[in-house]
C-alpha cells in the first residue's frame, strides 16, 4: 500500500526582545536562518516586526515534512543557537501548520516553554472538499448572478481572471473561515 504524501510544515514563532537590542536580535535571527539552511528539507524562513521599536518578532520557518523539521528541531546546532539567546530573547508563542489545513483549525496560543506540539491532525480530504464546496457553491452562484452579466462581452480568460480575483479574497477571508468554524464539530470527528 502506498504511504500518504508528506506535507510541508510551517512553524510560526513569536519572540520578544528589548528594542534596544534590535541589531543583536537581527543578527541572531540571521544566524539561525543560516544554520537551518544546511538541513535537509529546509524550504525557507522569514521574520517581521509589527513596527519599528516593537518588542515582538514574528518568525516563520518551513520544512518539507515532519521528519525534516524534527531533524532541525532536535539538532545540536539549533540547541546551541537557542541557548545563545538566553537572557535577551523570550519565546512567547509557537504554532505548527501544514498546507491548506491551516483553514481547518483555529490559531492557538501556546506557551513556548512547552516546546513545539505536534501539528493538529487535519480533517480527512473528503471533509475538506465538502467544506470548501459548501462555501464555494453559494459564492459561485452569487457571482454568476451579480458579476457574470457585467463580464459577458469579455473573452473567457479575462472573465475568469476577473472573477477569480474577486472571489478568491471573498472565499479566503469571509466564507471559508465562517464555514469551517460552523463545521468544527463535524470536521474534528
WOZIFEN-V103091 format. One record per pair of residues at least 4 apart in sequence whose ideal C-beta (glycine too) atoms are under 7 Angstrom apart, sorted by the first residue. I is the first residue (numbers start at 0). J is the second residue. D is the distance in whole Angstrom. If there is no record, write none. Layout:
BEGIN
((I:J:D) (I:J:D))
END
This chain:
BEGIN
((5:64:4) (5:65:7) (6:64:7) (6:97:4) (6:98:5) (7:42:6) (7:61:6) (7:62:7) (7:63:6) (7:64:7) (7:97:7) (7:98:7) (8:61:7) (8:62:6) (8:64:7) (8:65:6) (8:68:5) (8:95:6) (8:97:5) (8:118:6) (9:59:6) (9:61:5) (9:96:5) (10:59:7) (10:60:5) (10:68:7) (10:93:7) (10:95:5) (10:115:7) (11:59:5) (11:94:5) (12:58:5) (12:90:7) (12:92:7) (12:93:5) (13:55:6) (13:57:6) (13:91:5) (13:92:4) (14:56:5) (14:58:7) (14:88:5) (14:89:7) (14:90:5) (14:91:7) (15:54:5) (15:55:6) (15:89:4) (15:91:6) (16:20:6) (16:24:4) (16:54:6) (16:56:6) (16:87:6) (16:88:5) (17:54:7) (17:87:7) (18:52:5) (18:53:7) (18:54:6) (20:24:6) (20:87:5) (21:25:6) (22:26:7) (23:27:6) (23:87:7) (24:28:6) (24:56:6) (24:88:7) (25:29:6) (26:30:6) (27:31:7) (27:83:7) (27:84:5) (27:88:7) (28:32:7) (28:46:5) (28:56:7) (28:58:7) (29:33:6) (30:34:7) (30:80:6) (31:35:6) (31:80:5) (32:36:6) (32:44:5) (34:76:5) (34:77:7) (34:80:6) (35:41:5) (35:44:6) (35:60:6) (35:71:6) (36:41:6) (38:67:7) (38:70:6) (38:71:5) (38:74:7) (39:67:6) (39:70:7) (40:62:5) (40:63:4) (40:64:6) (40:67:2) (41:62:6) (42:61:4) (42:62:6) (42:63:6) (43:61:5) (44:59:6) (44:60:4) (45:59:5) (46:56:6) (46:57:7) (46:58:4) (47:57:5) (48:53:5) (48:55:7) (48:56:6) (49:53:5) (49:55:6) (62:67:4) (62:68:4) (62:71:6) (63:67:5) (65:69:6) (66:70:7) (67:71:7) (68:72:6) (69:73:6) (70:74:6) (71:77:6) (72:77:6) (72:115:6) (74:78:7) (75:79:6) (76:80:6) (77:81:6) (78:82:6) (79:83:6) (84:88:4) (90:111:3) (91:111:6) (92:108:6) (92:109:6) (92:111:6) (93:109:5) (93:111:5) (93:115:5) (94:106:6) (94:107:6) (94:109:7) (95:115:6) (95:116:7) (95:118:4) (96:100:7) (96:101:4) (96:118:7) (97:118:5) (97:121:7) (99:127:7) (100:104:7) (100:121:4) (102:175:5) (102:179:6) (103:121:6) (103:122:5) (103:127:7) (103:179:5) (103:186:6) (104:119:5) (109:113:6) (109:116:6) (122:126:4) (122:127:6) (122:186:4) (124:128:6) (125:129:6) (126:130:6) (126:186:6) (127:131:6) (128:132:6) (129:133:6) (130:134:7) (130:178:6) (130:179:6) (130:182:6) (130:186:7) (131:135:6) (132:136:6) (133:178:6) (134:138:6) (134:170:6) (134:174:4) (134:175:5) (134:178:4) (135:139:6) (135:170:7) (136:140:6) (137:141:6) (138:142:6) (138:166:6) (138:169:6) (138:170:6) (138:174:6) (139:143:6) (140:144:7) (141:145:6) (142:146:5) (142:147:7) (142:162:6) (142:166:6) (143:147:5) (146:150:6) (146:162:6) (146:165:6) (147:151:7) (150:158:5) (150:161:6) (153:157:4) (153:158:5) (154:158:7) (155:159:6) (156:160:6) (157:161:6) (158:162:6) (159:163:6) (160:164:6) (161:165:6) (162:166:6) (163:167:6) (165:169:7) (166:170:6) (167:171:6) (168:172:6) (169:173:5) (169:174:6) (170:174:5) (170:175:6) (171:175:6) (173:177:7) (174:178:6) (175:179:6) (176:180:6) (177:181:6) (178:182:6) (179:183:7) (179:186:7) (182:186:5) (183:187:6) (184:188:7))
END
